Amino acid sequence: MADTSMKNLLFKRTMPARDKAETTTSISRSIAEAEVAAREAKTARLRRLRLAKEAADEEARIATTAAAVKPAKAKARNGR
């Protein structure tokens, strides 16, 4: 018995290979999931910015077109 206790003191038991593999797998999955979440959040943020810019550009185009059309009609009416 003394021999067994001395053996346990000298040679520390380590985690079995299967436990190490499961730990590594769970850590790598959590890292991958975090990266996916960050990528999806960035994509959603950029999509919102793009849609807002497209809406603003469309409003500016409509305003510019409306402003350009009104004077042309006014000139045509005044020229008659």
The first five atom37 places (N, CA, C, CB, O) and aatype in JSON, in Angstrom:
{
  "aatype": [12, 0, 3, 16, 15, 12, 11, 2, 10, 10, 13, 11, 1, 16, 12, 14, 0, 1, 3, 11, 0, 6, 16, 16, 16, 15, 9, 15, 1, 15, 9, 0, 6, 0, 6, 19, 0, 0, 1, 6, 0, 11, 16, 0, 1, 10, 1, 1, 10, 1, 10, 0, 11, 6, 0, 0, 3, 6, 6, 0, 1, 9, 0, 16, 16, 0, 0, 0, 19, 11, 14, 0, 11, 0, 11, 0, 1, 2, 7, 1],
  "atom_mask": [
    [1, 1, 1, 1, 1],
    [1, 1, 1, 1, 1],
    [1, 1, 1, 1, 1],
    [1, 1, 1, 1, 1],
    [1, 1, 1, 1, 1],
    [1, 1, 1, 1, 1],
    [1, 1, 1, 1, 1],
    [1, 1, 1, 1, 1],
    [1, 1, 1, 1, 1],
    [1, 1, 1, 1, 1],
    [1, 1, 1, 1, 1],
    [1, 1, 1, 1, 1],
    [1, 1, 1, 1, 1],
    [1, 1, 1, 1, 1],
    [1, 1, 1, 1, 1],
    [1, 1, 1, 1, 1],
    [1, 1, 1, 1, 1],
    [1, 1, 1, 1, 1],
    [1, 1, 1, 1, 1],
    [1, 1, 1, 1, 1],
    [1, 1, 1, 1, 1],
    [1, 1, 1, 1, 1],
    [1, 1, 1, 1, 1],
    [1, 1, 1, 1, 1],
    [1, 1, 1, 1, 1],
    [1, 1, 1, 1, 1],
    [1, 1, 1, 1, 1],
    [1, 1, 1, 1, 1],
    [1, 1, 1, 1, 1],
    [1, 1, 1, 1, 1],
    [1, 1, 1, 1, 1],
    [1, 1, 1, 1, 1],
    [1, 1, 1, 1, 1],
    [1, 1, 1, 1, 1],
    [1, 1, 1, 1, 1],
    [1, 1, 1, 1, 1],
    [1, 1, 1, 1, 1],
    [1, 1, 1, 1, 1],
    [1, 1, 1, 1, 1],
    [1, 1, 1, 1, 1],
    [1, 1, 1, 1, 1],
    [1, 1, 1, 1, 1],
    [1, 1, 1, 1, 1],
    [1, 1, 1, 1, 1],
    [1, 1, 1, 1, 1],
    [1, 1, 1, 1, 1],
    [1, 1, 1, 1, 1],
    [1, 1, 1, 1, 1],
    [1, 1, 1, 1, 1],
    [1, 1, 1, 1, 1],
    [1, 1, 1, 1, 1],
    [1, 1, 1, 1, 1],
    [1, 1, 1, 1, 1],
    [1, 1, 1, 1, 1],
    [1, 1, 1, 1, 1],
    [1, 1, 1, 1, 1],
    [1, 1, 1, 1, 1],
    [1, 1, 1, 1, 1],
    [1, 1, 1, 1, 1],
    [1, 1, 1, 1, 1],
    [1, 1, 1, 1, 1],
    [1, 1, 1, 1, 1],
    [1, 1, 1, 1, 1],
    [1, 1, 1, 1, 1],
    [1, 1, 1, 1, 1],
    [1, 1, 1, 1, 1],
    [1, 1, 1, 1, 1],
    [1, 1, 1, 1, 1],
    [1, 1, 1, 1, 1],
    [1, 1, 1, 1, 1],
    [1, 1, 1, 1, 1],
    [1, 1, 1, 1, 1],
    [1, 1, 1, 1, 1],
    [1, 1, 1, 1, 1],
    [1, 1, 1, 1, 1],
    [1, 1, 1, 1, 1],
    [1, 1, 1, 1, 1],
    [1, 1, 1, 1, 1],
    [1, 1, 1, 0, 1],
    [1, 1, 1, 1, 1]
  ],
  "atom_positions": [
    [[0.8, -1.19, 0.0], [0.0, 0.0, 0.0], [0.85, 1.27, 0.0], [-0.91, -0.01, 1.18], [0.54, 2.23, -0.71]],
    [[1.88, 1.27, 0.76], [2.76, 2.42, 0.8], [3.34, 2.68, -0.57], [3.88, 2.22, 1.83], [3.57, 3.83, -0.97]],
    [[3.58, 1.61, -1.29], [4.12, 1.72, -2.63], [3.13, 2.43, -3.57], [4.47, 0.33, -3.18], [3.54, 3.24, -4.4]],
    [[1.83, 2.14, -3.45], [0.8, 2.75, -4.27], [0.66, 4.23, -3.96], [-0.53, 2.04, -4.08], [0.53, 5.04, -4.88]],
    [[0.67, 4.59, -2.69], [0.54, 6.0, -2.34], [1.76, 6.79, -2.8], [0.34, 6.16, -0.83], [1.63, 7.94, -3.21]],
    [[2.95, 6.17, -2.72], [4.16, 6.84, -3.2], [4.07, 7.01, -4.72], [5.44, 6.02, -2.81], [4.49, 8.04, -5.26]],
    [[3.53, 6.03, -5.4], [3.38, 6.11, -6.85], [2.44, 7.26, -7.22], [2.86, 4.78, -7.42], [2.71, 7.99, -8.17]],
    [[1.35, 7.41, -6.49], [0.39, 8.49, -6.75], [1.01, 9.86, -6.52], [-0.84, 8.32, -5.88], [0.69, 10.81, -7.22]],
    [[1.89, 9.95, -5.54], [2.55, 11.23, -5.27], [3.56, 11.57, -6.35], [3.24, 11.19, -3.91], [3.69, 12.73, -6.75]],
    [[4.27, 10.59, -6.82], [5.31, 10.84, -7.8], [4.76, 11.05, -9.21], [6.29, 9.7, -7.81], [5.24, 11.91, -9.96]],
    [[3.77, 10.29, -9.55], [3.21, 10.37, -10.89], [1.78, 10.92, -10.81], [3.24, 8.98, -11.6], [0.84, 10.18, -10.54]],
    [[1.66, 12.17, -11.04], [0.33, 12.8, -10.97], [-0.54, 12.25, -12.09], [0.44, 14.34, -11.06], [-0.11, 12.08, -13.23]],
    [[-1.75, 12.0, -11.74], [-2.68, 11.53, -12.75], [-3.12, 12.71, -13.6], [-3.9, 10.82, -12.11], [-3.43, 13.79, -13.09]],
    [[-3.14, 12.48, -14.85], [-3.57, 13.53, -15.75], [-4.95, 13.19, -16.29], [-2.57, 13.72, -16.91], [-5.49, 12.1, -16.05]],
    [[-5.49, 14.1, -16.99], [-6.8, 13.93, -17.58], [-6.71, 12.86, -18.67], [-7.33, 15.28, -18.15], [-5.77, 12.86, -19.47]],
    [[-7.67, 11.96, -18.71], [-7.65, 10.94, -19.78], [-7.73, 11.6, -21.16], [-8.81, 9.94, -19.6], [-8.23, 12.72, -21.29]],
    [[-7.25, 10.92, -22.15], [-7.2, 11.46, -23.52], [-8.59, 11.84, -24.01], [-6.56, 10.45, -24.48], [-8.74, 12.85, -24.69]],
    [[-9.58, 11.07, -23.68], [-10.94, 11.37, -24.13], [-11.43, 12.69, -23.52], [-11.9, 10.22, -23.78], [-12.06, 13.49, -24.2]],
    [[-11.14, 12.9, -22.23], [-11.54, 14.15, -21.59], [-10.82, 15.34, -22.21], [-11.26, 14.09, -20.09], [-11.41, 16.41, -22.39]],
    [[-9.54, 15.15, -22.53], [-8.79, 16.23, -23.18], [-9.4, 16.55, -24.54], [-7.3, 15.84, -23.34], [-9.54, 17.72, -24.9]],
    [[-9.75, 15.53, -25.27], [-10.34, 15.73, -26.6], [-11.69, 16.44, -26.49], [-10.51, 14.38, -27.33], [-11.99, 17.33, -27.28]],
    [[-12.49, 16.04, -25.52], [-13.79, 16.68, -25.33], [-13.63, 18.14, -24.93], [-14.62, 15.94, -24.27], [-14.38, 19.0, -25.39]],
    [[-12.66, 18.42, -24.07], [-12.4, 19.8, -23.66], [-11.95, 20.63, -24.85], [-11.33, 19.84, -22.55], [-12.43, 21.74, -25.06]],
    [[-11.03, 20.08, -25.63], [-10.53, 20.79, -26.81], [-11.67, 21.04, -27.8], [-9.4, 20.0, -27.48], [-11.78, 22.13, -28.37]],
    [[-12.5, 20.05, -28.0], [-13.63, 20.19, -28.92], [-14.6, 21.26, -28.44], [-14.35, 18.86, -29.09], [-15.04, 22.09, -29.23]],
    [[-14.92, 21.24, -27.17], [-15.88, 22.22, -26.66], [-15.31, 23.63, -26.73], [-16.29, 21.89, -25.22], [-16.04, 24.58, -27.03]],
    [[-14.03, 23.78, -26.45], [-13.41, 25.11, -26.53], [-13.38, 25.59, -27.98], [-11.98, 25.08, -25.95], [-13.69, 26.75, -28.26]],
    [[-13.0, 24.71, -28.9], [-12.95, 25.12, -30.31], [-14.33, 25.45, -30.84], [-12.31, 24.03, -31.17], [-14.49, 26.38, -31.63]],
    [[-15.35, 24.71, -30.41], [-16.71, 25.02, -30.83], [-17.16, 26.37, -30.29], [-17.68, 23.93, -30.38], [-17.79, 27.14, -31.0]],
    [[-16.83, 26.65, -29.04], [-17.24, 27.94, -28.47], [-16.54, 29.1, -29.17], [-16.94, 27.98, -26.96], [-17.14, 30.15, -29.38]],
    [[-15.28, 28.9, -29.54], [-14.55, 29.94, -30.28], [-15.2, 30.14, -31.66], [-13.05, 29.57, -30.44], [-15.41, 31.27, -32.09]],
    [[-15.5, 29.04, -32.34], [-16.12, 29.14, -33.66], [-17.48, 29.79, -33.57], [-16.25, 27.75, -34.3], [-17.83, 30.62, -34.42]],
    [[-18.27, 29.45, -32.56], [-19.6, 30.06, -32.38], [-19.48, 31.55, -32.1], [-20.36, 29.37, -31.25], [-20.3, 32.34, -32.58]],
    [[-18.48, 31.94, -31.32], [-18.27, 33.36, -31.04], [-17.89, 34.11, -32.31], [-17.17, 33.54, -29.98], [-18.35, 35.23, -32.54]],
    [[-17.06, 33.49, -33.15], [-16.68, 34.11, -34.41], [-17.88, 34.25, -35.34], [-15.58, 33.3, -35.1], [-18.03, 35.28, -36.01]],
    [[-18.72, 33.24, -35.39], [-19.93, 33.29, -36.23], [-20.85, 34.4, -35.74], [-20.67, 31.92, -36.22], [-21.4, 35.16, -36.54]],
    [[-21.03, 34.49, -34.43], [-21.91, 35.53, -33.87], [-21.36, 36.92, -34.18], [-22.06, 35.35, -32.34], [-22.12, 37.83, -34.52]],
    [[-20.05, 37.09, -34.06], [-19.45, 38.39, -34.36], [-19.61, 38.72, -35.84], [-17.96, 38.39, -33.98], [-19.9, 39.87, -36.18]],
    [[-19.41, 37.73, -36.71], [-19.55, 37.96, -38.15], [-20.99, 38.31, -38.51], [-19.11, 36.72, -38.93], [-21.22, 39.21, -39.32]],
    [[-21.95, 37.61, -37.92], [-23.36, 37.9, -38.21], [-23.76, 39.28, -37.7], [-24.26, 36.83, -37.6], [-24.53, 39.98, -38.35]],
    [[-23.24, 39.67, -36.53], [-23.53, 41.0, -36.0], [-22.96, 42.08, -36.91], [-22.98, 41.15, -34.57], [-23.61, 43.1, -37.17]],
    [[-21.73, 41.86, -37.4], [-21.11, 42.83, -38.3], [-21.89, 42.92, -39.6], [-19.65, 42.44, -38.57], [-22.11, 44.02, -40.12]],
    [[-22.3, 41.77, -40.13], [-23.07, 41.75, -41.37], [-24.39, 42.49, -41.2], [-23.33, 40.3, -41.82], [-24.79, 43.26, -42.08]],
    [[-25.07, 42.27, -40.09], [-26.34, 42.94, -39.84], [-26.14, 44.46, -39.71], [-27.01, 42.39, -38.57], [-26.94, 45.24, -40.22]],
    [[-25.07, 44.86, -39.03], [-24.78, 46.29, -38.87], [-24.49, 46.92, -40.23], [-23.58, 46.51, -37.91], [-25.0, 48.0, -40.53]],
    [[-23.68, 46.26, -41.03], [-23.35, 46.81, -42.35], [-24.57, 46.83, -43.27], [-22.23, 46.0, -42.99], [-24.72, 47.75, -44.08]],
    [[-25.44, 45.83, -43.15], [-26.66, 45.81, -43.95], [-27.55, 47.0, -43.59], [-27.42, 44.48, -43.74], [-28.09, 47.66, -44.48]],
    [[-27.71, 47.26, -42.28], [-28.52, 48.41, -41.86], [-27.95, 49.72, -42.39], [-28.62, 48.47, -40.33], [-28.69, 50.58, -42.87]],
    [[-26.62, 49.86, -42.32], [-25.98, 51.08, -42.83], [-26.18, 51.22, -44.34], [-24.48, 51.09, -42.49], [-26.45, 52.31, -44.84]],
    [[-26.03, 50.09, -45.07], [-26.2, 50.13, -46.52], [-27.63, 50.5, -46.9], [-25.84, 48.78, -47.14], [-27.85, 51.32, -47.79]],
    [[-28.61, 49.91, -46.22], [-30.0, 50.22, -46.51], [-30.34, 51.67, -46.19], [-30.93, 49.29, -45.74], [-31.07, 52.33, -46.92]],
    [[-29.79, 52.17, -45.09], [-30.02, 53.58, -44.74], [-29.4, 54.49, -45.78], [-29.44, 53.89, -43.34], [-30.0, 55.5, -46.17]],
    [[-28.19, 54.15, -46.24], [-27.53, 54.97, -47.27], [-28.3, 54.92, -48.58], [-26.09, 54.5, -47.5], [-28.47, 55.94, -49.25]],
    [[-28.77, 53.73, -48.96], [-29.54, 53.62, -50.19], [-30.83, 54.42, -50.1], [-29.86, 52.14, -50.49], [-31.23, 55.05, -51.08]],
    [[-31.48, 54.42, -48.95], [-32.7, 55.2, -48.77], [-32.4, 56.7, -48.85], [-33.36, 54.86, -47.41], [-33.14, 57.45, -49.48]],
    [[-31.31, 57.12, -48.23], [-30.92, 58.53, -48.28], [-30.56, 58.94, -49.71], [-29.74, 58.8, -47.33], [-30.92, 60.03, -50.15]],
    [[-29.85, 58.08, -50.42], [-29.49, 58.37, -51.81], [-30.74, 58.47, -52.68], [-28.54, 57.29, -52.36], [-30.83, 59.33, -53.55]],
    [[-31.7, 57.6, -52.45], [-32.95, 57.62, -53.22], [-33.72, 58.91, -52.94], [-33.82, 56.39, -52.88], [-34.27, 59.52, -53.86]],
    [[-33.77, 59.31, -51.67], [-34.47, 60.57, -51.33], [-33.77, 61.75, -51.97], [-34.53, 60.76, -49.8], [-34.42, 62.67, -52.47]],
    [[-32.44, 61.73, -51.96], [-31.68, 62.83, -52.58], [-31.92, 62.84, -54.09], [-30.18, 62.69, -52.27], [-32.04, 63.91, -54.68]],
    [[-31.97, 61.66, -54.71], [-32.21, 61.59, -56.15], [-33.6, 62.12, -56.48], [-32.05, 60.15, -56.65], [-33.76, 62.85, -57.45]],
    [[-34.58, 61.75, -55.69], [-35.96, 62.22, -55.92], [-36.04, 63.73, -55.74], [-36.95, 61.52, -54.96], [-36.67, 64.43, -56.53]],
    [[-35.39, 64.24, -54.69], [-35.4, 65.68, -54.45], [-34.7, 66.43, -55.58], [-34.73, 66.01, -53.12], [-35.17, 67.48, -56.01]],
    [[-33.6, 65.9, -56.05], [-32.87, 66.54, -57.15], [-33.68, 66.5, -58.43], [-31.5, 65.86, -57.36], [-33.74, 67.48, -59.17]],
    [[-34.3, 65.37, -58.69], [-35.12, 65.23, -59.89], [-36.32, 66.16, -59.83], [-35.58, 63.78, -60.07], [-36.67, 66.8, -60.82]],
    [[-36.97, 66.23, -58.66], [-38.13, 67.1, -58.5], [-37.74, 68.56, -58.64], [-38.79, 66.86, -57.13], [-38.47, 69.35, -59.25]],
    [[-36.59, 68.93, -58.1], [-36.13, 70.32, -58.19], [-35.77, 70.66, -59.64], [-34.91, 70.55, -57.27], [-36.0, 71.79, -60.07]],
    [[-35.23, 69.73, -60.37], [-34.85, 69.98, -61.75], [-36.06, 70.03, -62.66], [-33.88, 68.91, -62.24], [-36.07, 70.76, -63.64]],
    [[-37.09, 69.27, -62.34], [-38.28, 69.21, -63.18], [-39.14, 70.46, -62.99], [-39.09, 67.96, -62.87], [-39.68, 70.96, -63.97]],
    [[-39.28, 70.96, -61.81], [-40.14, 72.11, -61.54], [-39.73, 73.35, -62.32], [-40.14, 72.41, -60.06], [-40.59, 73.98, -62.94]],
    [[-38.47, 73.75, -62.32], [-38.11, 74.94, -63.09], [-38.32, 74.73, -64.59], [-36.66, 75.31, -62.83], [-38.68, 75.68, -65.29]],
    [[-38.12, 73.57, -65.08], [-38.32, 73.32, -66.51], [-39.79, 73.52, -66.87], [-37.86, 71.91, -66.89], [-40.08, 74.09, -67.92]],
    [[-40.7, 73.06, -66.04], [-42.12, 73.25, -66.28], [-42.47, 74.72, -66.17], [-42.96, 72.42, -65.3], [-43.27, 75.24, -66.95]],
    [[-41.88, 75.39, -65.21], [-42.18, 76.81, -65.02], [-41.71, 77.61, -66.24], [-41.51, 77.35, -63.72], [-42.4, 78.53, -66.68]],
    [[-40.55, 77.28, -66.8], [-40.05, 77.96, -67.98], [-40.97, 77.7, -69.17], [-38.62, 77.51, -68.3], [-41.24, 78.61, -69.96]],
    [[-41.44, 76.5, -69.29], [-42.31, 76.16, -70.41], [-43.61, 76.94, -70.29], [-42.58, 74.64, -70.46], [-44.15, 77.39, -71.3]],
    [[-44.12, 77.09, -69.11], [-45.38, 77.83, -68.91], [-45.19, 79.32, -69.18], [-45.92, 77.61, -67.47], [-46.05, 79.97, -69.77]],
    [[-44.05, 79.85, -68.74], [-43.78, 81.27, -68.92], [-43.47, 81.6, -70.38], [-42.61, 81.7, -68.04], [-43.7, 82.73, -70.82]],
    [[-42.97, 80.65, -71.11], [-42.6, 80.88, -72.49], [-43.79, 80.89, -73.43], [0.0, 0.0, 0.0], [-43.63, 81.33, -74.57]],
    [[-44.93, 80.45, -73.03], [-46.1, 80.39, -73.91], [-46.67, 81.71, -74.19], [-47.15, 79.55, -73.34], [-47.66, 81.82, -74.92]]
  ]
}
